[in-house]
Amino acid sequence: MLFRSAEIDRIEALVADGAAPPRVLVRVRPGVEAHTHEYIETGGEDSKFGFGLDSGEALAAVRRITAHGALVFGGLHCHIGSQVFRLDAFGRAVERMVGLIAAVEAETGATVDELNLGGGLGIRYMSEDDPPAVGEYATAVHAAVDAALTDAGVRSRPRVTVEPGRSIAGRAGLTLYT
């Protein structure tokens, strides 16, 4: 069965018409609960953002990208939600994504050059909010990635990227209400 994706179809058509093959990351729904508001939780298997991990869609997308050559497989991306205060949720996402790295290597022979863990680190909006500091987050993510890669025994040593968003920009704003 051939895996179909409207996004991949469109990019392959552009390349067939002469566009240069782009480097792409595969956006994955890792099936991780972020313990945030349901409207801003994007990492669950039922989210509309990305290819499902548990369903096999994510691995199928990577297989298609690496097999056809119209796109350059650059790595994997996930985003579990916004306003996430619990570092263990990011750790579970790392474990799930590194499991996918192992499957990518086994199924396609490709290595994963980049692992983008998205953003979502929460900030203090209310006095009772107690988000982790950016440094705590960075330490936890790096430790989780190092441990998961070692445990999985994979060849890939991806560059780890994140999207800090409001966790670094939020303090620059102020909202006043009347």
Number of C-alpha atoms within 10 A of each C-alpha: 3 6 11 12 13 8 9 17 11 11 17 20 13 15 15 12 9 9 12 13 16 16 11 16 21 20 21 28 29 28 20 21 19 27 17 18 11 12 8 15 20 25 25 21 19 10 15 11 16 19 22 23 21 15 12 11 18 22 23 20 20 21 18 20 21 18 12 10 13 22 20 15 24 21 22 24 22 25 26 30 26 24 22 24 22 17 17 16 17 27 19 18 25 27 19 19 25 27 17 21 27 20 15 23 15 12 13 15 13 20 19 23 17 18 25 22 22 20 21 25 26 25 22 15 12 7 6 7 11 13 19 18 13 15 9 11 18 14 10 16 21 14 13 20 21 13 14 20 21 13 12 13 10 19 15 18 16 19 11 16 13 17 14 14 14 17 19 13 10 13 11 7 7 6 4 4 3 2
